[in-house]
Amino acid sequence: MPHAHLHLDPKVREEAKRRLLSAKGHLEGILRMLEDPQVYCVDVLKQLKAVEGALDRVGEMVLRAHLRDHVATAHERGDVEEIVEELMEALKYR
């Protein structure tokens, strides 16, 4: 594991966990909606957008913490290139 000495801030980690558990509950609700043969597609789409928004907010929160806590201090540690490459790789999937 690269950067074993770098960790996600505990407050951010707990907040991300809380938000993801909420999104999980929301996703489970969508799955229940889909059990109903009378479910309206637009209702499903709205709920899906809500989950996507929640996931995006968690991603932003984690990215912000990484930029603040690790990217901004990369020069001091001497791992700028490694940190940049790692972040570019992660952002490919956004």
Beta strands, then each sheet from edge to edge (+ up, - down):
end
